[in-house]
Amino acid sequence: MGPAVLRFGLGLPGVQQIPSRGQPWERDVGGAELIEAARAAERAAFAWVSCSDHVLVPASRAAAMGATWYDAGSTLAFVAGATTRIALLSHVLVLPYRHPLVVAKQYGTLDHLSGGRVILGVGSGHLKPEFAILGADYERRGRVTDEYIHAIAAAWAEEVASFDGHTVAFRDVVVAPRVAQRPRPPIWVGGNSRAAVRRAARHADGWIPWQLTADEFASAAAYARGERATGAPLEMVAPLTVSSDAAPDTVVDEAGRWHRAGATAFHVGLGARSFAEFLERIAWFARDVMPEVA
């Protein structure tokens, strides 16, 4: 058996407009541009496209966070209808904000309609005012997230599902239409904390951190391997930020460092000075970077 093929995913443009990271042209991104970007990523053999999650942004945080955060379920469903193969990643859904059966229904329906393309990326959240406004339990968010992951998995994997936890319980429920992927779509956990890494290793199928160094990634990956009780592999997705003027050999070298640190896949943030350049960089990355990373 040969070595595993490294996969690359892509963040959709404009769906989170953080002032310190976004580009002015992203303010003009709409439905047509999202479809064009998703189709370009699919043609370029990216494995997934993603959209993040904040239900609301407190006005006091808007200057730092940005006010515009697209809804992940709506956005991924929108681009699913215009594509045929590329996977659809929520990166990441704040799990304590929604009842797990609501999540299982929404993303299970999307998996069914898209022919099995959902990757459910989840996190426990961090924005305390958002929790308060939504009536979610900030103090117990870690335990809630752990239990909700298992509750969603049960609803997807079992024809008639039951779950008995401290924060959520149900019995003899059917969530249909049934997911296309068997036994269920993959669940990845986002976050850089030790708790997030442990959650990914113990309760999920992948770990997708954000903004950390390769050395930090290597340390966390080793910890995750130690916490992994099942023999199933854990997808470990490195963040790969690519500036608009990055040369191919530089990006290949950086990806190689992440790979040696334990990465099995990459979530790519492509820099560009315009939407047209963003599309060009998708093709460039597929042509000049992907084949060279080993």
Secondary structure, DSSP 4 states (H G I P E B T S, - for coil): --PPPPEEEEEPTTSB--TTT--GGGGG--HHHHHHHHHHHHHTT-SEEEE---S---GGGHHHH-S-B--HHHHHHHHHTT-SS-EEEETTEEGGGS-HHHHHHHHHHHHHHHTS-EEEEEE----HHHHHHHT--STTHHHHHHHHHHHHHHHHH-SSEEEE-SS-EEEEE---SPPSSSS---EEEE-SSHHHHHHHHHH-SEEE--S--HHHHHHHHHHHHHH--SSS--EEEEEEEE-TT--HHHHHHHHHHHHHTT-SEEEEEE--SSHHHHHHHHHHHHHHTGGG--
